[in-house]
């Protein structure tokens, strides 16, 4: 739980936003955060955007007159010299927030937006270290953007009502969808460190949750809190005669990072049997489900790099 501060029992909260070349979405998010009571400051990590984001953010620095004609004082921005991916952005942002004295760090990408009462509902839940809202489709708020596997079984749910039914006193313990409006305590960051920057994208949020879980962190989803996010479509392509799915992406960059990072996560947190099962699953998918010798070779390179501890190979797929 967040420590008591000079402000009484209210923790100092820093919202950390990671952005890359999505200025209009960032503007929408910051406009919402400007209306959320309890946020002491908004720290924006710009991953070397090329769409005018850094110039616009400069106008929001304390003392600078923004586009609406008033001086914005809660937004502080940091533009990185190169694109470090979501993983690098969140690693930078979490460390930065703690350095600036945050008791709670509220993490989010630039493409989502919290409901107006999201933070209040999260703060109403006590004695947690890493907890967040239900991430819903902004076009269909009754649907989850990211399916949730309920604790204690294999059931996967896709709608908000199922989450609410499974929750106890409005809280679903043991599950959270990082980094979409989640709160992380300063104490947990000091205990487990910052997100793993070298993952670049894909799996860094999952690794942070697994690391927190391994450290005994109290993790939860607050069923009544909402974070609106664009739909990402149907996650997972059916394979093995419909018995399971595989996270196929047409993007070589995303697939390289997914194959590398997921194998490392499986090895480090679930053991070699799970890691080998993932290798078999990948080989099956690109041999039988969607035959692609090129994608098989890419997968092998990514996995070998991960096992060797080389997290630089994704650079060849950046544009």
C-alpha positions in Angstrom: 0.0 0.0 0.0 1.2 3.5 -0.7 3.0 5.3 2.1 1.5 8.2 3.9 2.8 11.6 2.7 2.8 15.2 3.8 -0.5 15.5 2.0 -2.1 13.3 4.7 -3.2 9.8 3.7 -3.4 10.7 0.0 -0.5 9.2 -2.0 1.3 11.2 -4.6 0.3 9.9 -8.0 2.2 10.2 -11.2 0.6 9.1 -14.5 3.1 7.7 -16.9 2.2 7.8 -20.6 4.4 6.3 -23.3 3.8 7.6 -26.8 5.1 7.1 -30.3 3.8 8.8 -33.4 0.2 9.0 -32.3 -0.2 12.7 -31.5 -3.9 12.9 -31.9 -4.5 10.0 -29.5 -2.0 11.4 -27.0 -3.8 14.8 -27.1 -7.1 13.0 -26.4 -5.6 11.1 -23.5 -3.9 14.2 -21.9 -7.2 16.1 -22.2 -8.9 13.3 -20.2 -6.1 13.2 -17.6 -6.3 16.9 -17.1 -9.8 16.4 -15.7 -8.9 13.5 -13.3 -8.6 14.6 -9.7 -5.8 13.1 -7.7 -3.2 13.0 -10.4 -0.3 15.1 -9.2 1.6 15.1 -12.5 1.6 13.5 -15.9 4.9 12.2 -17.2 5.0 11.7 -20.9 7.8 9.5 -22.4 8.1 10.2 -26.1 9.8 7.4 -28.0 11.5 9.8 -30.5 8.3 10.4 -32.5 8.6 12.0 -35.9 5.0 13.4 -36.2 5.4 16.6 -34.3 4.8 15.1 -30.9 7.9 16.4 -29.2 7.3 20.0 -30.5 3.7 19.9 -29.2 4.8 18.5 -25.8 7.4 21.3 -25.5 4.5 23.7 -25.5 3.1 22.0 -22.4 6.2 22.4 -20.3 5.6 24.4 -17.1 5.4 28.1 -17.9 4.9 27.5 -21.6 1.6 28.6 -23.2 -0.2 25.7 -24.7 -2.4 25.7 -27.8 -5.5 26.6 -25.7 -3.8 29.7 -24.5 -3.1 28.8 -20.8 0.0 27.5 -19.1 -0.1 23.7 -18.6 1.6 22.8 -15.3 1.0 19.1 -14.7 2.4 17.7 -17.9 6.2 17.0 -18.0 7.6 15.4 -21.1 10.8 13.6 -21.9 11.7 12.9 -25.6 14.1 10.0 -26.0 16.9 10.1 -28.6 15.8 6.8 -30.1 12.7 4.5 -30.2 13.1 2.1 -27.3 9.7 0.6 -27.8 6.9 0.3 -25.2 9.2 -1.7 -22.9 11.9 1.0 -22.9 9.4 3.7 -22.6 7.8 2.2 -19.5 11.1 1.4 -17.9 12.1 5.1 -18.4 8.8 6.3 -17.1 8.6 4.1 -14.0 12.1 5.1 -12.9 11.4 8.7 -13.6 8.2 8.7 -11.6 9.9 7.1 -8.6 12.7 9.6 -8.8 10.2 12.4 -8.7 8.7 11.1 -5.5 5.6 9.2 -6.7 4.0 6.8 -4.3 1.8 5.4 -7.0 2.6 5.1 -10.7 -0.4 5.0 -13.0 0.7 3.4 -16.3 -0.9 3.7 -19.7 -0.2 3.7 -23.5 -1.2 6.6 -25.6 -4.1 4.8 -27.4 -6.3 4.2 -24.4 -8.2 6.5 -22.1 -9.4 5.9 -18.5 -13.0 6.4 -17.6 -13.6 9.6 -15.7 -14.0 7.7 -12.4 -11.4 5.0 -13.1 -8.8 6.3 -10.7 -11.3 6.9 -7.9 -12.5 3.3 -8.2 -9.0 1.9 -8.2 -8.0 4.0 -5.1 -11.1 2.7 -3.3 -9.4 -0.7 -3.3 -6.7 -1.0 -0.6 -3.9 -3.4 0.3 -2.8 -4.1 -3.3 0.6 -3.6 -5.0 -0.2 -4.0 -8.7 -3.9 -3.5 -9.7 -5.8 -2.1 -12.5 -9.2 -1.6 -14.3 -11.1 -3.8 -16.8 -9.9 -2.9 -20.3 -12.9 -2.6 -22.5 -13.5 -2.0 -26.2 -14.3 1.7 -26.6 -16.7 0.9 -29.4 -18.4 -1.9 -27.4 -17.9 -1.3 -23.7 -19.5 -4.6 -22.7 -16.6 -6.5 -24.4 -13.0 -7.0 -23.1 -10.2 -5.9 -25.4 -7.9 -8.5 -23.9 -9.5 -11.8 -22.9 -9.0 -12.8 -19.3 -8.2 -16.3 -18.0 -10.0 -16.6 -14.7 -7.9 -17.6 -11.7 -7.9 -21.3 -10.7 -8.9 -22.8 -14.0 -8.6 -22.6 -17.8 -11.8 -20.6 -18.5 -11.2 -17.6 -20.7 -13.8 -14.8 -20.7 -14.4 -12.1 -23.3 -17.1 -9.9 -21.7 -17.3 -7.6 -18.7 -20.3 -9.3 -17.2 -18.2 -12.5 -16.7 -15.5 -10.6 -14.9 -18.1 -9.0 -12.6 -19.6 -12.3 -11.8 -16.2 -13.8 -11.0 -15.1 -10.9 -8.8 -15.4 -11.1 -5.0 -16.5 -7.8 -3.5 -15.8 -6.1 -6.8 -12.3 -7.4 -7.1 -10.7 -10.2 -9.1 -7.5 -11.1 -7.3 -4.5 -12.6 -9.1 -5.3 -11.0 -12.5 -4.3 -7.7 -14.1 -3.8 -6.4 -17.6 -0.7 -4.2 -17.7 0.1 -1.5 -18.8 -3.5 -0.2 -19.4 -4.4 2.1 -16.5 -2.7 -0.1 -13.8 -1.4 1.3 -10.5 2.0 0.2 -9.2 3.2 1.1 -5.7 6.6 2.7 -5.1 7.3 -0.1 -2.7 6.8 -2.7 -5.4 9.0 -0.9 -7.8 11.8 -0.7 -5.2 11.4 -4.4 -4.6 11.3 -5.8 -8.1 12.8 -3.0 -10.3 11.5 -1.4 -13.4 10.0 -3.0 -16.5 12.5 -4.9 -18.7 13.6 -2.4 -21.3 15.4 -4.8 -23.6 12.2 -6.6 -24.6 11.4 -3.6 -26.8 7.7 -4.6 -27.4 5.5 -7.6 -26.7 5.8 -9.5 -23.4 7.4 -6.8 -21.3 4.1 -6.1 -19.5 3.5 -9.8 -19.0 7.1 -10.2 -17.6 6.5 -7.4 -15.2 3.4 -9.0 -13.9 5.1 -12.4 -13.6 8.0 -10.8 -11.7 5.6 -9.1 -9.4 3.7 -12.3 -8.8 7.0 -14.2 -8.1 7.8 -11.5 -5.5 4.5 -12.1 -3.7 2.8 -8.9 -4.9 -0.9 -8.5 -4.3 -2.3 -8.3 -7.9 -5.9 -7.5 -8.8 -8.4 -6.2 -11.3 -11.1 -3.9 -10.1 -14.3 -5.0 -11.8 -16.0 -1.5 -11.6 -13.1 0.5 -13.0 -12.9 1.0 -16.8 -10.1 1.8 -19.2 -11.3 2.3 -22.8 -9.1 1.0 -25.6 -9.4 0.6 -29.3 -10.3 -2.9 -30.4 -7.4 -5.1 -31.4 -9.5 -7.6 -33.2 -9.6 -11.3 -32.4 -6.5 -12.3 -30.5 -5.0 -15.6 -31.4 -5.3 -17.6 -34.6 -6.8 -21.1 -34.2 -4.5 -24.0 -34.6 -4.2 -27.8 -33.9 -7.7 -28.4 -35.2 -9.1 -25.5 -33.1 -7.7 -26.9 -29.8 -5.6 -23.8 -29.1 -4.5 -20.5 -30.6 -1.3 -18.8 -31.7 -0.4 -15.1 -31.5 0.3 -14.7 -35.2 1.1 -11.2 -36.4 1.9 -10.1 -40.0 4.5 -7.8 -38.6 8.0 -9.2 -38.6 9.0 -6.9 -35.8 6.1 -7.9 -33.6 6.6 -11.6 -34.3 10.4 -11.5 -33.7 9.9 -9.8 -30.3 7.0 -12.1 -29.4 8.9 -15.3 -30.3 12.0 -14.1 -28.5 10.4 -12.6 -25.4 7.7 -15.3 -24.9 10.3 -18.1 -25.0 12.4 -16.2 -22.4 9.4 -15.6 -20.2 8.3 -19.3 -20.4 11.8 -20.5 -19.5 12.4 -18.0 -16.7 8.9 -18.3 -15.0 7.3 -21.6 -16.1 10.3 -23.8 -16.8 11.8 -25.6 -19.7 8.8 -27.9 -20.4 6.7 -24.8 -21.1 9.4 -23.2 -23.1 9.8 -26.3 -25.3 6.1 -26.5 -25.7 6.1 -23.0 -27.1 8.8 -23.9 -29.6 6.8 -26.9 -30.8 3.7 -24.7 -31.0 5.5 -22.2 -33.2 7.0 -24.9 -35.4 3.5 -26.5 -35.9 1.9 -23.2 -36.7 4.3 -22.2 -39.4 4.6 -25.7 -40.8 0.9 -26.8 -40.9 -1.4 -24.0 -39.9 0.1 -21.2 -42.0 3.1 -22.7 -43.8 6.0 -20.2 -44.0 9.6 -21.3 -44.2 10.6 -17.7 -43.9 8.6 -17.2 -40.7 10.0 -20.4 -39.3 13.5 -19.1 -39.9 12.7 -15.8 -38.3 11.2 -17.6 -35.3 14.4 -19.7 -34.9 16.6 -16.6 -35.0 14.5 -14.8 -32.5 14.4 -17.7 -30.1 18.1 -18.4 -30.4 18.9 -14.8 -29.7 16.7 -14.8 -26.6 18.3 -17.9 -25.2 21.7 -16.3 -25.8 20.6 -13.1 -24.1 20.9 -11.0 -27.3 18.1 -8.5 -27.3 19.3 -6.4 -30.2 18.1 -8.4 -33.2 14.7 -6.6 -33.5 16.6 -3.5 -34.7 16.8 -5.0 -38.2 13.0 -4.9 -38.5 12.6 -1.3 -37.4 11.5 1.2 -40.1 
